[in-house]
Amino acid sequence: MHEPRISFIVAVHNCLDLTRSMIRSLEDTVDLSKCEVILIDDASGPDTAKYVQTLKAPYNTLRNETNLGFSASNNKAAHHATGTYLVFLNNDLEFAPGWLEPMLELECRLPKIGAIGNIQKNFQTGLIDHAGIFFDPNGMPTHAWKNRKKLPKGDWKERSAITAACLLMKRSLFEEMNGFDESYRNGMEDVDLCLRLRIAGYRLIVSHKSVIRHHISSSPGRHEHNDRNSELFRQQWSNSMRKTGIQEWPEEYFHRYARYWWRMNPRLAWKALFMLLFRR
């Protein structure tokens, strides 16, 4: 039996027009005859549910009768996957030709890879929304390169975490890590997974050659659990990530304003300079 090399995992909760657009874009940019697409309907309304049911091979469709959220839905879908690699995708993405190959190339070439992410641009503004994740001095995650026009230099960069809006990793490793922590609901589960991968000795890489567009936070209920997710993350990770934030945040801050130094917040600039001078 043919084993698909890649299993695309897409959790859907309503947003029918965006879902259709994402699927068309995926079909236009990837040869799906060599893949499988596991699309899990997370208790969508009748219109979206009916559309999902019309999809045929290489689509494998599942349905939750109650809304389980991002973590549980993706874990359930991944359990049905047969590919060597999993690629988790939000249903509000738009792809460009050649977006997948750079991610696969890095996964195959670099050692000790935990997961591969990419550059994601805000669909509405055209500005970069995500080029990886770094941590602030409070130990909380922040998107790197946010609201910038130019792509980062180099083909790739190792980061502390990456978003699961578009994330590639080996299925065997995802299973070894027990998937996404379902204590989180629609937020922070991707950062939590990345930090567990780092503790296990794996690297998180962002491909600068893979660029996609993202309808930012368009999923219904996306922000309903932000406070709870943030509090859970603080309890689990913020103390251990403060040291990382002290290392990462000052350089990210100065790099952001290197060409526009007059826009710096004086208080934050002094704080960043102090951290650079006295960090260990």
C-alpha positions in Angstrom: 0.0 0.0 0.0 1.3 3.5 -0.9 2.2 5.5 2.2 1.7 9.2 1.5 4.9 11.1 2.3 3.0 14.1 3.6 -0.2 14.3 5.6 -1.8 17.8 5.6 -3.9 18.4 8.8 -6.6 21.0 8.6 -9.0 21.8 11.4 -12.1 23.7 10.3 -14.7 25.5 12.3 -17.0 27.4 9.9 -15.4 30.1 7.7 -16.6 28.3 4.6 -15.3 30.9 2.1 -11.8 30.9 3.6 -11.8 27.1 3.8 -12.7 26.8 0.1 -10.1 29.4 -0.8 -7.4 27.6 1.2 -8.2 24.3 -0.4 -8.1 25.7 -3.9 -4.7 27.4 -3.1 -3.4 24.1 -1.7 -4.4 22.2 -4.8 -2.8 24.9 -7.0 0.5 24.7 -5.3 1.0 21.1 -4.2 0.8 17.8 -6.1 -1.8 16.2 -3.8 -1.6 12.8 -5.6 1.5 12.1 -3.5 -0.2 13.3 -0.3 -3.2 13.0 1.9 -5.3 15.8 3.4 -7.0 15.1 6.7 -9.7 17.7 7.2 -11.5 17.6 10.5 -14.8 19.6 10.8 -14.8 20.8 14.4 -18.6 21.0 14.8 -19.2 23.6 12.0 -22.6 24.9 10.9 -24.6 23.1 8.2 -23.1 24.9 5.2 -19.5 24.2 6.1 -20.3 20.7 7.2 -22.1 19.9 3.9 -19.1 21.2 1.9 -16.6 19.1 3.9 -18.7 16.0 3.2 -18.4 16.6 -0.6 -14.6 16.3 -0.5 -13.2 13.1 -2.0 -9.7 11.5 -2.1 -7.0 12.6 -1.4 -9.2 14.2 1.3 -10.0 12.2 4.4 -12.7 14.0 6.3 -13.6 13.7 10.0 -16.2 15.4 12.2 -16.5 16.4 15.8 -20.1 16.6 17.0 -19.1 19.1 19.6 -16.4 21.8 19.3 -13.2 20.5 20.7 -10.8 23.3 19.7 -7.5 23.4 17.9 -5.4 21.0 20.0 -7.9 18.2 20.4 -9.0 18.4 16.7 -5.5 18.3 15.4 -4.5 15.5 17.7 -7.5 13.5 16.5 -6.7 14.1 12.9 -3.0 13.3 13.3 -4.0 10.0 14.8 -5.5 9.1 11.5 -2.5 10.2 9.5 -0.3 7.8 7.6 2.3 10.2 6.1 6.0 10.4 7.2 5.5 14.1 7.7 2.6 16.1 9.2 1.9 19.6 7.9 -0.5 21.4 10.2 -2.4 24.2 8.3 -4.9 26.8 9.4 -8.0 27.0 7.1 -7.4 30.7 6.5 -4.1 30.5 4.6 -3.2 31.4 1.0 -0.2 29.7 -0.6 2.3 30.7 -3.3 4.0 28.2 -5.7 7.0 26.6 -4.2 6.1 27.2 -0.5 6.4 23.6 0.6 9.7 22.5 -0.9 12.0 24.8 1.2 10.4 23.5 4.4 10.9 19.8 3.3 14.5 20.5 2.2 15.4 21.9 5.6 13.7 19.1 7.4 15.7 16.6 5.4 19.1 18.5 5.5 19.5 19.9 8.9 20.2 17.8 12.0 17.9 17.4 15.1 14.9 19.1 13.6 11.8 19.4 15.8 9.6 21.4 13.4 9.8 23.7 10.5 7.8 26.9 10.1 7.8 29.7 7.5 7.2 33.4 6.8 3.6 34.4 7.1 2.3 37.7 5.8 -0.8 39.4 6.9 -3.3 39.0 4.1 -4.9 42.4 4.6 -1.7 44.5 5.0 0.9 42.5 3.1 3.3 43.0 6.0 5.0 40.1 7.8 3.1 38.6 10.7 5.4 35.7 11.6 9.0 34.9 11.1 9.3 32.7 14.2 8.7 33.4 17.8 11.0 34.9 20.5 10.4 35.7 24.2 10.1 39.0 26.0 11.7 39.6 29.4 8.6 38.4 31.1 9.0 35.0 29.5 6.0 35.4 27.1 6.1 34.7 23.4 6.1 37.3 20.6 6.1 37.0 16.9 9.4 38.0 15.3 9.6 40.4 12.4 6.0 41.4 12.9 4.7 44.3 10.7 7.9 44.5 8.6 8.1 44.7 4.9 11.4 43.1 4.0 12.1 39.4 4.5 14.8 38.4 6.9 18.3 37.7 5.5 19.5 34.2 4.9 17.6 31.1 3.9 16.6 30.1 7.4 16.9 30.9 11.1 16.6 28.9 14.3 14.0 30.2 16.6 12.7 29.5 20.1 9.3 28.6 18.8 7.1 28.7 15.7 3.4 29.0 15.1 1.3 25.9 14.1 -0.7 27.9 11.6 1.7 26.3 9.2 4.1 23.8 10.8 5.9 20.7 9.4 7.3 17.9 11.5 7.8 14.1 11.5 4.7 12.2 12.5 6.8 9.8 14.6 8.1 12.8 16.6 4.7 14.3 17.0 3.5 11.0 18.5 6.6 10.8 20.7 5.8 14.2 22.1 2.1 13.2 22.7 0.9 15.9 20.3 -0.5 19.2 21.4 -1.4 19.8 25.1 -5.2 19.8 25.1 -5.1 21.9 28.3 -4.7 24.9 25.9 -7.6 25.9 23.8 -7.1 27.8 20.5 -3.8 29.4 21.6 -0.3 28.7 23.0 -0.5 25.0 22.3 2.0 25.4 19.5 4.5 27.3 21.6 4.1 24.7 24.4 4.9 21.9 21.9 7.9 23.8 20.6 9.3 24.3 24.1 8.9 20.6 24.8 10.7 19.8 21.6 13.6 22.1 22.7 13.9 20.4 26.1 14.1 17.1 24.2 17.1 18.5 22.2 15.3 19.4 18.9 15.6 22.6 16.9 12.8 24.9 15.6 13.6 26.3 12.2 11.9 29.0 10.1 12.4 28.9 6.3 12.8 32.3 4.8 12.2 30.9 1.3 8.7 29.7 2.2 6.2 32.6 2.2 2.5 32.3 2.6 -0.4 34.7 3.4 -2.6 34.4 6.5 -6.0 35.9 7.3 -4.9 36.7 10.8 -7.1 35.3 13.7 -10.2 34.9 11.5 -11.3 31.7 13.1 -14.5 32.1 15.3 -13.7 32.0 19.0 -10.0 32.5 18.3 -9.6 34.9 21.3 -12.2 33.6 23.7 -9.6 31.7 25.8 -6.6 34.1 25.6 -6.6 35.0 29.3 -6.8 31.4 30.4 -4.2 30.2 27.9 -1.8 33.0 28.9 -2.2 32.2 32.6 -1.6 28.5 32.0 1.5 29.3 29.9 2.8 31.6 32.7 2.4 28.8 35.2 4.1 26.3 33.1 6.8 28.2 31.2 7.3 31.9 32.0 9.8 31.5 34.8 12.0 29.2 32.7 11.6 31.4 29.6 12.5 34.7 31.3 16.2 34.0 30.9 15.6 33.3 27.2 13.6 36.5 26.9 16.5 38.5 28.5 18.8 37.0 25.8 16.4 37.4 22.8 14.3 40.5 23.4 17.0 43.3 23.4 18.5 42.2 20.1 15.1 41.9 18.5 14.1 45.3 19.8 17.2 47.1 18.5 17.1 45.2 15.2 13.5 46.3 14.6 14.4 50.0 15.0 17.9 49.9 13.6 17.0 52.1 10.6 14.3 54.1 12.5 16.0 54.8 15.8 13.9 58.0 16.4 10.8 55.7 16.7 12.3 53.9 19.8 10.5 54.2 23.1 13.3 55.7 25.3 12.3 53.7 28.3 12.4 50.4 26.4 15.6 51.4 24.6 17.4 51.9 27.9 15.9 48.7 29.2 17.2 46.8 26.2 20.6 48.4 26.4 20.9 47.6 30.1 20.0 43.9 29.4 22.6 43.7 26.6 25.4 45.1 28.8 24.7 43.1 31.9 23.1 39.8 30.7 25.1 36.6 31.4 
